[in-house]
């Protein structure tokens, strides 16, 4: 049987790859330095596969058909948004099918992709901690944009089933779990029900020409970088990370989607990925860096947490 050897929870952010800080003292510097430390630790652990949990930012999934969860089982390709990794990404197919079957057996009808597009929400963290040693991944997309948002309790239950599925893999493999998501940050709504037509149409029909949609949207995101009014709830971020450190997620689940958004903004929905990963490993975690850096990116609390299985 396979073994879960560790967990990494880390923020993703367009500006981490697009315009990284020039020094360790610059905003974001501590986060990237700690990411390099985690990368070295992972190299020593030598995982055979990494299950990567993260969102999509309208590069692979659109509202013509939006799943709450999706798993890639055969091929994946980095979209290359915001200077993140572009091109084929190795997929651990045997493990992916084991995870898919295990989740199905636990009552989760997860959407299936034989050719998954992964953007910076999944590929950025994986690439930052594996570098030139591309460990095969199992990409697990969790929708965090707007309905169908899986409930926080459903994400916790999915994580438990995910951990069981990984451990059931009939292989002596060493598996790392990596969860990618932002902490608190406030973003414009991506809910088609409340958007004007010029904004909602691309979110629904963007799949027809993903490159054209991205080319029109990415400059707007780039322009938001360093916005002086960008909001971050650092107090909430630290509370959330301490709940993971204590392995006490019930207070987080009790927030529900509305309570989470009120405290952490619409971008805070991305912590669902952290909850899935936490539930999969079921260990107390140690968070190793945190920065509220609204001047570096469009307002996001960023952090990393890492723990090696005993």
Buried (B, 14 or more C-beta within 10 A) or exposed (E): EBBBBBBBBBBBBBBBBBBBBEEEEBBBBBBBBBBEBBBEBBBEEEBBBBBBBBBBBBBBBBBEEBBBBBBBBEBBBBBBBBBBBEEEBEBBBBBBBBBBEBBBEBEBEBBBBEEBBBBBBBBBBBBBBBBEEBBBBBBBBBBBBBEEBBEBBBBBBBBBBBBBBBBBBEBEBBBBBBBBBBBBBBBEEBBBEEBEEEBBBBBBEBBEEBEEBBEEBBEEBBEBBBEEEBBBBBEBBBBBBEBBBEEEBEEBBEBEBEEBBEBBBBBBBBBBBBBBBBBBBEBEBEBBBBBBBBBBBBBBBBBBBBBBBE
